[in-house]
Amino acid sequence: MQRFGTLSFGHYGPLGGGRQLTAADNLHQAIDLAQAMDELGVNGTYFRVHHFAKQHSSPMPLMAAIAAKTAHIEVGTGVIDMRYENPLYLAEEAAALDLIADGRLALGVSRGSPESVVRGYEAFGYTGSEDPRGADIAREHFDLFLRAISGEGMAEADASSPFGGAPGMQRIEPYSEGLRSRIWWGAGSHDTAVWAGQIGVNLMSSTLLTEDLGMPFDELQASQLQAFHDAWREAGHPGTPRTSVSRSVFPITTNQDRMFFGHSQERGGVGYIDGLRSTFGQTYAAEPDVLIEQLKADAAVQAADTLMLTIPSQMGVEFNLHIVESFATHVAPALGWVPTNAA
């Protein structure tokens, strides 16, 4: 583990006791937390994207605000659901955000996770899928998006236009040099991990995999990461791709931590999600010295270069910063992490 950051689901709504977390509260708190983490030297702040739910759904404005107010921290998604996206508009947004962030974007995209609505992407105008989960739409949109951010011409110039310009096929503007190298695919299986390696994008692997090969979750995930690296190398892509895994990790350093997370040590297991037999990761909650040994024994955490900590964002900036600072102070250095602001 060379880097770590936070992965926020961005939940808002009733908190109990008559309290309410609004969408505006949620967005402003995400910006405040990212600024504080940037000062700590944390590597990244990443956001889950869900439509038709009280969670993050349009991450670009949020990430642009964070990028404009920070200096070092990477801003990203884990993941944007490509079934819902206009590929060319997303390409414009991604390039503009990457330029604002001075290349600090880590844009994770994928087919998306299970939804709270039935084929919600059709309400956005994307119909005609022959796949029950719309994977064909996601792949088609992603292919066009990659071509666009790579600078390929997308529309023929109008010779009669009063605005002039170069002849021939015109690329999407703005264009951000190197953006394609900062694109990630969220893979839920070995097959999709291999595909990501073959086309040459980075890999995000979550807290569940939509397959069961009869092995512990961390070993299954480490095997997925290895299959990705093998495919990348066999495809002849230059350089070393990045990989990330996400985990729920809660250092217990105070009585309040123990009250909230003392009984949260959940083991991984196997179940069904979105109609697929899946393997789930565990929750780590313990004193720092115990966490260090547990995470050192986690094959996937050791294999990935980036660890994303899923945080309870609805608990506010102060508490989440406490979780992050505890991890940065008492756990991460023993795993090989060095803060971005280290001299």
ROVO-173659 format. One record per residue (C-alpha): z negated, x negated, y negated; residue in three letters. Coordinates in Angstrom, 1 decimal. Last residue first. Example, Ala and Ser with C-alpha at 12.3 -4.5 7.8 and 13.67 -1.06 7.14 Angstrom:
% residues 2
<pt c3="-7.1" c1="-13.7" c2="1.1" res="ser"/>
<pt c3="-7.8" c1="-12.3" c2="4.5" res="ala"/>
This chain:
% residues 343
<pt c3="-3.3" c1="-9.4" c2="-16.9" res="ala"/>
<pt c3="-3.7" c1="-6.2" c2="-14.9" res="ala"/>
<pt c3="-2.2" c1="-3.2" c2="-16.7" res="asn"/>
<pt c3="-0.2" c1="-2.0" c2="-13.6" res="thr"/>
<pt c3="-3.4" c1="-2.0" c2="-11.5" res="pro"/>
<pt c3="-3.4" c1="-4.2" c2="-8.3" res="val"/>
<pt c3="-3.5" c1="-2.6" c2="-4.9" res="trp"/>
<pt c3="-4.0" c1="-4.5" c2="-1.7" res="gly"/>
<pt c3="-5.9" c1="-2.0" c2="0.4" res="leu"/>
<pt c3="-9.3" c1="-3.4" c2="-0.6" res="ala"/>
<pt c3="-8.3" c1="-3.0" c2="-4.3" res="pro"/>
<pt c3="-7.6" c1="0.8" c2="-3.6" res="ala"/>
<pt c3="-11.1" c1="1.7" c2="-2.4" res="val"/>
<pt c3="-13.9" c1="1.3" c2="-4.9" res="his"/>
<pt c3="-12.4" c1="1.1" c2="-8.4" res="thr"/>
<pt c3="-9.1" c1="2.8" c2="-8.1" res="ala"/>
<pt c3="-10.4" c1="5.4" c2="-5.7" res="phe"/>
<pt c3="-13.4" c1="6.1" c2="-7.8" res="ser"/>
<pt c3="-11.2" c1="6.2" c2="-10.9" res="glu"/>
<pt c3="-8.9" c1="8.7" c2="-9.3" res="val"/>
<pt c3="-11.7" c1="11.0" c2="-8.2" res="ile"/>
<pt c3="-13.4" c1="10.8" c2="-11.6" res="his"/>
<pt c3="-10.1" c1="11.5" c2="-13.3" res="leu"/>
<pt c3="-9.9" c1="14.6" c2="-11.2" res="asn"/>
<pt c3="-13.3" c1="15.7" c2="-12.3" res="phe"/>
<pt c3="-12.7" c1="15.1" c2="-16.0" res="glu"/>
<pt c3="-9.2" c1="16.6" c2="-16.1" res="val"/>
<pt c3="-9.9" c1="19.9" c2="-14.5" res="gly"/>
<pt c3="-10.8" c1="21.5" c2="-11.2" res="met"/>
<pt c3="-7.4" c1="23.3" c2="-11.0" res="gln"/>
<pt c3="-5.8" c1="19.9" c2="-10.3" res="ser"/>
<pt c3="-7.4" c1="19.6" c2="-6.9" res="pro"/>
<pt c3="-5.7" c1="16.3" c2="-6.2" res="ile"/>
<pt c3="-3.2" c1="15.1" c2="-3.5" res="thr"/>
<pt c3="-3.3" c1="11.3" c2="-3.6" res="leu"/>
<pt c3="0.1" c1="9.8" c2="-3.3" res="met"/>
<pt c3="0.3" c1="6.4" c2="-1.6" res="leu"/>
<pt c3="3.2" c1="4.0" c2="-2.3" res="thr"/>
<pt c3="4.5" c1="1.0" c2="-0.4" res="asp"/>
<pt c3="4.4" c1="2.8" c2="2.9" res="ala"/>
<pt c3="3.6" c1="1.0" c2="6.2" res="ala"/>
<pt c3="-0.1" c1="0.8" c2="5.7" res="gln"/>
<pt c3="-0.5" c1="4.4" c2="4.7" res="val"/>
<pt c3="1.7" c1="5.3" c2="7.7" res="ala"/>
<pt c3="-0.4" c1="3.4" c2="10.3" res="ala"/>
<pt c3="-3.7" c1="4.8" c2="9.1" res="asp"/>
<pt c3="-6.3" c1="2.2" c2="10.3" res="ala"/>
<pt c3="-6.5" c1="0.5" c2="6.9" res="lys"/>
<pt c3="-7.0" c1="4.0" c2="5.5" res="leu"/>
<pt c3="-10.0" c1="4.7" c2="7.8" res="gln"/>
<pt c3="-11.6" c1="1.3" c2="7.1" res="glu"/>
<pt c3="-11.3" c1="1.7" c2="3.4" res="ile"/>
<pt c3="-12.5" c1="5.3" c2="3.5" res="leu"/>
<pt c3="-15.7" c1="4.2" c2="5.3" res="val"/>
<pt c3="-16.5" c1="1.6" c2="2.6" res="asp"/>
<pt c3="-15.7" c1="4.2" c2="-0.1" res="pro"/>
<pt c3="-18.1" c1="6.9" c2="1.2" res="glu"/>
<pt c3="-16.3" c1="9.7" c2="2.9" res="ala"/>
<pt c3="-13.6" c1="12.4" c2="2.5" res="ala"/>
<pt c3="-10.2" c1="11.8" c2="4.2" res="tyr"/>
<pt c3="-8.2" c1="14.9" c2="5.0" res="thr"/>
<pt c3="-5.9" c1="14.8" c2="8.0" res="gln"/>
<pt c3="-2.1" c1="15.0" c2="8.5" res="gly"/>
<pt c3="-0.3" c1="17.9" c2="10.0" res="phe"/>
<pt c3="2.3" c1="18.0" c2="12.8" res="thr"/>
<pt c3="4.9" c1="20.8" c2="12.9" res="ser"/>
<pt c3="6.4" c1="23.3" c2="15.3" res="arg"/>
<pt c3="9.0" c1="25.0" c2="13.1" res="leu"/>
<pt c3="9.2" c1="28.7" c2="12.0" res="gly"/>
<pt c3="8.5" c1="27.9" c2="8.3" res="asp"/>
<pt c3="5.2" c1="26.3" c2="9.5" res="ile"/>
<pt c3="3.8" c1="26.2" c2="13.0" res="tyr"/>
<pt c3="0.9" c1="24.1" c2="14.3" res="gly"/>
<pt c3="-0.2" c1="20.7" c2="15.4" res="val"/>
<pt c3="-3.2" c1="18.7" c2="14.2" res="gly"/>
<pt c3="-4.7" c1="16.3" c2="11.8" res="gly"/>
<pt c3="-8.5" c1="16.1" c2="11.5" res="arg"/>
<pt c3="-10.3" c1="17.6" c2="8.6" res="glu"/>
<pt c3="-13.2" c1="15.6" c2="6.9" res="gln"/>
<pt c3="-13.8" c1="18.2" c2="4.2" res="ser"/>
<pt c3="-17.5" c1="18.8" c2="4.8" res="his"/>
<pt c3="-18.8" c1="16.3" c2="2.2" res="gly"/>
<pt c3="-16.0" c1="17.3" c2="-0.2" res="phe"/>
<pt c3="-17.5" c1="19.5" c2="-2.9" res="phe"/>
<pt c3="-21.2" c1="19.0" c2="-2.5" res="met"/>
<pt c3="-20.8" c1="15.3" c2="-1.5" res="arg"/>
<pt c3="-18.7" c1="14.7" c2="-4.6" res="asp"/>
<pt c3="-21.4" c1="16.4" c2="-6.7" res="gln"/>
<pt c3="-24.0" c1="14.1" c2="-5.1" res="asn"/>
<pt c3="-22.0" c1="11.1" c2="-6.3" res="thr"/>
<pt c3="-19.8" c1="8.4" c2="-4.8" res="thr"/>
<pt c3="-17.8" c1="10.3" c2="-2.1" res="ile"/>
<pt c3="-14.2" c1="9.0" c2="-2.3" res="pro"/>
<pt c3="-11.8" c1="12.0" c2="-1.7" res="phe"/>
<pt c3="-8.5" c1="11.3" c2="-0.1" res="val"/>
<pt c3="-5.9" c1="14.1" c2="0.6" res="ser"/>
<pt c3="-2.9" c1="12.1" c2="1.7" res="arg"/>
<pt c3="0.7" c1="11.6" c2="0.6" res="ser"/>
<pt c3="3.2" c1="9.1" c2="1.9" res="val"/>
<pt c3="5.7" c1="7.0" c2="0.0" res="ser"/>
<pt c3="8.7" c1="4.8" c2="0.7" res="thr"/>
<pt c3="10.7" c1="2.5" c2="-1.5" res="arg"/>
<pt c3="14.0" c1="0.9" c2="-0.5" res="pro"/>
<pt c3="14.5" c1="-2.9" c2="-0.2" res="thr"/>
<pt c3="17.6" c1="-4.4" c2="-1.6" res="gly"/>
<pt c3="21.2" c1="-3.9" c2="-0.7" res="pro"/>
<pt c3="22.5" c1="-1.1" c2="1.5" res="his"/>
<pt c3="24.3" c1="-2.2" c2="4.6" res="gly"/>
<pt c3="24.1" c1="1.1" c2="6.5" res="ala"/>
<pt c3="22.3" c1="-0.6" c2="9.3" res="glu"/>
<pt c3="19.6" c1="-1.8" c2="6.9" res="arg"/>
<pt c3="19.0" c1="1.7" c2="5.4" res="trp"/>
<pt c3="19.1" c1="3.3" c2="8.9" res="ala"/>
<pt c3="16.4" c1="0.8" c2="10.2" res="asp"/>
<pt c3="14.3" c1="1.4" c2="7.1" res="his"/>
<pt c3="14.4" c1="5.2" c2="7.6" res="phe"/>
<pt c3="13.6" c1="4.9" c2="11.4" res="ala"/>
<pt c3="10.6" c1="2.7" c2="10.4" res="gln"/>
<pt c3="9.4" c1="5.4" c2="7.9" res="leu"/>
<pt c3="9.7" c1="8.1" c2="10.6" res="gln"/>
<pt c3="7.8" c1="5.9" c2="13.1" res="ser"/>
<pt c3="5.0" c1="5.5" c2="10.5" res="ala"/>
<pt c3="4.9" c1="9.2" c2="10.1" res="gln"/>
<pt c3="4.6" c1="9.8" c2="13.9" res="leu"/>
<pt c3="1.9" c1="7.1" c2="14.0" res="glu"/>
<pt c3="0.0" c1="8.7" c2="11.1" res="asp"/>
<pt c3="0.3" c1="12.2" c2="12.7" res="phe"/>
<pt c3="-1.0" c1="11.2" c2="16.1" res="pro"/>
<pt c3="1.6" c1="11.3" c2="18.9" res="met"/>
<pt c3="3.1" c1="14.1" c2="21.0" res="gly"/>
<pt c3="6.6" c1="14.2" c2="19.3" res="leu"/>
<pt c3="5.9" c1="17.2" c2="17.2" res="asp"/>
<pt c3="8.3" c1="18.0" c2="14.4" res="glu"/>
<pt c3="8.3" c1="19.5" c2="10.9" res="thr"/>
<pt c3="6.2" c1="16.7" c2="9.4" res="leu"/>
<pt c3="3.1" c1="17.4" c2="7.4" res="leu"/>
<pt c3="1.2" c1="15.6" c2="4.6" res="thr"/>
<pt c3="4.4" c1="14.5" c2="3.0" res="ser"/>
<pt c3="7.0" c1="11.8" c2="3.4" res="ser"/>
<pt c3="9.0" c1="10.6" c2="0.4" res="met"/>
<pt c3="11.9" c1="8.3" c2="1.1" res="leu"/>
<pt c3="14.2" c1="6.3" c2="-1.3" res="asn"/>
<pt c3="17.9" c1="6.9" c2="-1.4" res="val"/>
<pt c3="20.8" c1="5.0" c2="0.3" res="gly"/>
<pt c3="23.0" c1="7.5" c2="2.1" res="ile"/>
<pt c3="22.1" c1="6.2" c2="5.6" res="gln"/>
<pt c3="18.4" c1="5.8" c2="4.8" res="gly"/>
<pt c3="18.2" c1="9.4" c2="3.6" res="ala"/>
<pt c3="20.0" c1="10.5" c2="6.8" res="trp"/>
<pt c3="17.5" c1="8.6" c2="9.0" res="val"/>
<pt c3="14.6" c1="10.2" c2="7.2" res="ala"/>
<pt c3="16.3" c1="13.6" c2="7.7" res="thr"/>
<pt c3="16.6" c1="13.0" c2="11.4" res="asp"/>
<pt c3="13.1" c1="11.6" c2="11.8" res="his"/>
<pt c3="11.6" c1="14.7" c2="10.3" res="ser"/>
<pt c3="10.2" c1="16.3" c2="7.0" res="gly"/>
<pt c3="12.0" c1="14.1" c2="4.6" res="ala"/>
<pt c3="11.6" c1="14.3" c2="0.8" res="gly"/>
<pt c3="14.5" c1="12.4" c2="-0.6" res="trp"/>
<pt c3="13.9" c1="10.0" c2="-3.5" res="trp"/>
<pt c3="16.0" c1="9.0" c2="-6.5" res="ile"/>
<pt c3="15.1" c1="6.0" c2="-8.6" res="arg"/>
<pt c3="18.0" c1="3.8" c2="-7.4" res="ser"/>
<pt c3="20.4" c1="6.5" c2="-8.6" res="arg"/>
<pt c3="18.9" c1="6.1" c2="-12.1" res="leu"/>
<pt c3="20.1" c1="2.5" c2="-12.4" res="gly"/>
<pt c3="21.8" c1="2.9" c2="-15.7" res="glu"/>
<pt c3="21.1" c1="6.2" c2="-17.3" res="ser"/>
<pt c3="24.1" c1="8.3" c2="-18.4" res="tyr"/>
<pt c3="23.7" c1="11.0" c2="-21.0" res="pro"/>
<pt c3="26.1" c1="12.5" c2="-20.4" res="glu"/>
<pt c3="28.0" c1="13.7" c2="-17.4" res="ile"/>
<pt c3="31.2" c1="11.9" c2="-16.6" res="arg"/>
<pt c3="34.6" c1="12.7" c2="-17.9" res="gln"/>
<pt c3="37.8" c1="12.7" c2="-15.9" res="met"/>
<pt c3="40.9" c1="11.5" c2="-17.8" res="gly"/>
<pt c3="41.4" c1="10.8" c2="-21.5" res="pro"/>
<pt c3="38.9" c1="9.2" c2="-23.8" res="ala"/>
<pt c3="37.4" c1="11.2" c2="-26.8" res="gly"/>
<pt c3="38.8" c1="13.5" c2="-29.4" res="gly"/>
<pt c3="36.6" c1="16.2" c2="-30.8" res="phe"/>
<pt c3="39.5" c1="18.4" c2="-31.9" res="pro"/>
<pt c3="40.3" c1="19.1" c2="-28.2" res="ser"/>
<pt c3="44.0" c1="19.3" c2="-27.4" res="ser"/>
<pt c3="43.8" c1="16.5" c2="-24.7" res="ala"/>
<pt c3="40.9" c1="18.3" c2="-23.0" res="asp"/>
<pt c3="39.2" c1="15.8" c2="-20.8" res="ala"/>
<pt c3="39.0" c1="16.7" c2="-17.1" res="glu"/>
<pt c3="35.6" c1="17.4" c2="-15.7" res="ala"/>
<pt c3="33.2" c1="15.7" c2="-13.3" res="met"/>
<pt c3="34.0" c1="12.0" c2="-13.5" res="gly"/>
<pt c3="31.6" c1="9.9" c2="-11.4" res="glu"/>
<pt c3="28.8" c1="8.2" c2="-13.3" res="gly"/>
<pt c3="26.4" c1="7.7" c2="-10.4" res="ser"/>
<pt c3="24.2" c1="10.5" c2="-11.9" res="ile"/>
<pt c3="27.1" c1="12.9" c2="-11.2" res="ala"/>
<pt c3="27.9" c1="11.8" c2="-7.7" res="arg"/>
<pt c3="24.2" c1="12.0" c2="-6.7" res="leu"/>
<pt c3="24.0" c1="15.5" c2="-8.1" res="phe"/>
<pt c3="27.1" c1="16.6" c2="-6.3" res="leu"/>
<pt c3="25.7" c1="15.4" c2="-3.0" res="asp"/>
<pt c3="22.3" c1="17.0" c2="-3.7" res="phe"/>
<pt c3="23.8" c1="20.4" c2="-4.4" res="his"/>
<pt c3="25.7" c1="20.4" c2="-1.1" res="glu"/>
<pt c3="22.6" c1="19.2" c2="0.8" res="arg"/>
<pt c3="20.4" c1="21.9" c2="-0.7" res="ala"/>
<pt c3="23.0" c1="24.6" c2="-0.1" res="ile"/>
<pt c3="23.3" c1="23.6" c2="3.5" res="asp"/>
<pt c3="19.5" c1="23.6" c2="3.9" res="ala"/>
<pt c3="19.3" c1="27.3" c2="2.9" res="gly"/>
<pt c3="16.4" c1="28.1" c2="5.2" res="arg"/>
<pt c3="18.3" c1="30.6" c2="7.5" res="pro"/>
<pt c3="21.4" c1="28.4" c2="7.2" res="asp"/>
<pt c3="24.8" c1="30.0" c2="6.5" res="glu"/>
<pt c3="24.2" c1="29.9" c2="2.8" res="ser"/>
<pt c3="26.5" c1="32.1" c2="0.7" res="gly"/>
<pt c3="24.2" c1="32.5" c2="-2.3" res="thr"/>
<pt c3="23.0" c1="30.4" c2="-5.2" res="tyr"/>
<pt c3="22.5" c1="32.7" c2="-8.1" res="gly"/>
<pt c3="18.9" c1="32.0" c2="-9.0" res="phe"/>
<pt c3="17.9" c1="35.2" c2="-7.1" res="ala"/>
<pt c3="19.6" c1="33.6" c2="-4.1" res="glu"/>
<pt c3="17.2" c1="30.6" c2="-4.4" res="tyr"/>
<pt c3="14.4" c1="33.0" c2="-3.7" res="gly"/>
<pt c3="15.5" c1="33.3" c2="0.0" res="arg"/>
<pt c3="12.5" c1="35.6" c2="0.7" res="val"/>
<pt c3="9.5" c1="34.9" c2="-1.5" res="val"/>
<pt c3="6.3" c1="32.8" c2="-1.2" res="ser"/>
<pt c3="8.4" c1="29.8" c2="-0.2" res="glu"/>
<pt c3="8.2" c1="27.2" c2="2.6" res="pro"/>
<pt c3="8.9" c1="23.7" c2="1.2" res="ser"/>
<pt c3="12.0" c1="22.4" c2="-0.5" res="gly"/>
<pt c3="15.4" c1="21.3" c2="0.7" res="arg"/>
<pt c3="14.7" c1="17.9" c2="-0.9" res="ser"/>
<pt c3="14.2" c1="16.1" c2="-4.2" res="val"/>
<pt c3="11.9" c1="13.4" c2="-5.5" res="gly"/>
<pt c3="12.7" c1="11.9" c2="-8.9" res="leu"/>
<pt c3="10.8" c1="8.7" c2="-9.5" res="ala"/>
<pt c3="11.3" c1="8.1" c2="-13.2" res="leu"/>
<pt c3="9.9" c1="5.1" c2="-15.0" res="arg"/>
<pt c3="13.3" c1="3.8" c2="-16.2" res="gly"/>
<pt c3="12.4" c1="3.7" c2="-19.9" res="asp"/>
<pt c3="10.6" c1="7.0" c2="-19.7" res="ala"/>
<pt c3="12.8" c1="8.6" c2="-22.4" res="ile"/>
<pt c3="15.9" c1="7.2" c2="-20.7" res="leu"/>
<pt c3="14.8" c1="8.5" c2="-17.3" res="asp"/>
<pt c3="14.1" c1="11.9" c2="-18.8" res="leu"/>
<pt c3="17.6" c1="12.1" c2="-20.3" res="ala"/>
<pt c3="19.2" c1="11.0" c2="-17.1" res="ala"/>
<pt c3="17.2" c1="13.5" c2="-15.1" res="ala"/>
<pt c3="18.0" c1="16.4" c2="-17.4" res="glu"/>
<pt c3="21.8" c1="15.6" c2="-17.4" res="glu"/>
<pt c3="21.8" c1="15.3" c2="-13.6" res="ala"/>
<pt c3="19.8" c1="18.5" c2="-13.3" res="leu"/>
<pt c3="22.4" c1="20.3" c2="-15.3" res="tyr"/>
<pt c3="25.1" c1="18.9" c2="-13.0" res="leu"/>
<pt c3="23.4" c1="19.9" c2="-9.8" res="pro"/>
<pt c3="22.4" c1="23.4" c2="-10.9" res="asn"/>
<pt c3="19.2" c1="23.6" c2="-8.9" res="glu"/>
<pt c3="17.5" c1="26.3" c2="-6.8" res="tyr"/>
<pt c3="18.5" c1="25.0" c2="-3.3" res="arg"/>
<pt c3="17.6" c1="21.5" c2="-4.5" res="met"/>
<pt c3="13.9" c1="22.2" c2="-4.3" res="asp"/>
<pt c3="12.3" c1="19.5" c2="-6.5" res="ile"/>
<pt c3="9.7" c1="17.5" c2="-4.5" res="val"/>
<pt c3="7.5" c1="15.6" c2="-4.8" res="gly"/>
<pt c3="8.3" c1="15.0" c2="-8.4" res="thr"/>
<pt c3="8.0" c1="12.0" c2="-10.7" res="gly"/>
<pt c3="6.5" c1="10.1" c2="-13.6" res="val"/>
<pt c3="5.7" c1="6.4" c2="-13.2" res="glu"/>
<pt c3="2.8" c1="5.1" c2="-15.3" res="ile"/>
<pt c3="3.4" c1="2.2" c2="-17.7" res="his"/>
<pt c3="3.5" c1="3.2" c2="-21.4" res="ala"/>
<pt c3="2.4" c1="6.8" c2="-21.8" res="thr"/>
<pt c3="2.8" c1="9.5" c2="-24.4" res="lys"/>
<pt c3="6.6" c1="10.0" c2="-24.3" res="ala"/>
<pt c3="6.7" c1="9.8" c2="-20.5" res="ala"/>
<pt c3="4.0" c1="12.5" c2="-20.2" res="ile"/>
<pt c3="5.9" c1="14.9" c2="-22.5" res="ala"/>
<pt c3="9.1" c1="14.2" c2="-20.6" res="ala"/>
<pt c3="7.3" c1="14.8" c2="-17.3" res="met"/>
<pt c3="6.1" c1="18.2" c2="-18.5" res="leu"/>
<pt c3="9.5" c1="19.2" c2="-19.9" res="pro"/>
<pt c3="11.2" c1="18.2" c2="-16.6" res="met"/>
<pt c3="8.7" c1="19.8" c2="-14.2" res="pro"/>
<pt c3="10.0" c1="23.4" c2="-14.2" res="ser"/>
<pt c3="8.2" c1="25.2" c2="-11.4" res="ser"/>
<pt c3="4.7" c1="23.9" c2="-11.4" res="his"/>
<pt c3="2.3" c1="26.4" c2="-9.8" res="gln"/>
<pt c3="1.5" c1="30.1" c2="-10.1" res="lys"/>
<pt c3="4.3" c1="31.0" c2="-7.7" res="ala"/>
<pt c3="7.8" c1="32.4" c2="-7.9" res="phe"/>
<pt c3="9.2" c1="28.8" c2="-7.7" res="his"/>
<pt c3="7.4" c1="25.8" c2="-6.4" res="his"/>
<pt c3="7.6" c1="22.2" c2="-7.5" res="val"/>
<pt c3="5.0" c1="19.5" c2="-6.5" res="arg"/>
<pt c3="4.3" c1="17.0" c2="-9.3" res="phe"/>
<pt c3="3.9" c1="13.2" c2="-9.3" res="tyr"/>
<pt c3="1.8" c1="10.9" c2="-11.5" res="thr"/>
<pt c3="2.3" c1="7.2" c2="-10.8" res="gly"/>
<pt c3="1.1" c1="3.6" c2="-10.8" res="asn"/>
<pt c3="-2.6" c1="3.9" c2="-11.9" res="val"/>
<pt c3="-3.4" c1="1.2" c2="-14.5" res="gly"/>
<pt c3="-6.5" c1="2.8" c2="-15.8" res="leu"/>
<pt c3="-5.0" c1="3.5" c2="-19.2" res="glu"/>
<pt c3="-2.0" c1="5.2" c2="-17.5" res="asp"/>
<pt c3="-4.6" c1="7.3" c2="-15.5" res="met"/>
<pt c3="-6.0" c1="8.6" c2="-18.8" res="ala"/>
<pt c3="-2.6" c1="9.5" c2="-20.1" res="gln"/>
<pt c3="-1.7" c1="11.2" c2="-16.9" res="ala"/>
<pt c3="-4.9" c1="13.3" c2="-17.0" res="leu"/>
<pt c3="-4.2" c1="14.4" c2="-20.5" res="asp"/>
<pt c3="-0.6" c1="15.4" c2="-19.7" res="ile"/>
<pt c3="-1.7" c1="17.3" c2="-16.6" res="ala"/>
<pt c3="-4.4" c1="19.0" c2="-18.6" res="gln"/>
<pt c3="-1.9" c1="20.2" c2="-21.1" res="his"/>
<pt c3="0.3" c1="21.7" c2="-18.4" res="leu"/>
<pt c3="-2.5" c1="23.5" c2="-16.5" res="asn"/>
<pt c3="-4.1" c1="24.9" c2="-19.7" res="asp"/>
<pt c3="-0.7" c1="26.3" c2="-20.7" res="ala"/>
<pt c3="-0.2" c1="27.9" c2="-17.3" res="ala"/>
<pt c3="-3.6" c1="29.5" c2="-17.7" res="thr"/>
<pt c3="-6.8" c1="28.6" c2="-15.8" res="leu"/>
<pt c3="-9.1" c1="31.7" c2="-15.9" res="gln"/>
<pt c3="-12.8" c1="32.1" c2="-15.5" res="arg"/>
<pt c3="-14.4" c1="35.4" c2="-14.7" res="gly"/>
<pt c3="-16.7" c1="33.8" c2="-12.2" res="gly"/>
<pt c3="-13.8" c1="32.7" c2="-10.1" res="gly"/>
<pt c3="-11.0" c1="30.3" c2="-10.9" res="leu"/>
<pt c3="-8.3" c1="32.9" c2="-11.6" res="pro"/>
<pt c3="-4.8" c1="31.5" c2="-12.3" res="gly"/>
<pt c3="-3.3" c1="28.0" c2="-12.1" res="tyr"/>
<pt c3="-2.2" c1="25.6" c2="-9.3" res="his"/>
<pt c3="-0.3" c1="22.5" c2="-10.4" res="gly"/>
<pt c3="0.4" c1="21.2" c2="-6.9" res="phe"/>
<pt c3="-0.5" c1="17.7" c2="-8.2" res="ser"/>
<pt c3="0.4" c1="14.4" c2="-6.4" res="leu"/>
<pt c3="-1.6" c1="11.5" c2="-7.8" res="thr"/>
<pt c3="-0.7" c1="7.8" c2="-7.8" res="gly"/>
<pt c3="-0.9" c1="4.7" c2="-5.7" res="phe"/>
<pt c3="1.0" c1="1.4" c2="-5.5" res="arg"/>
<pt c3="1.2" c1="-1.6" c2="-3.2" res="gln"/>
<pt c3="0.0" c1="0.0" c2="0.0" res="met"/>
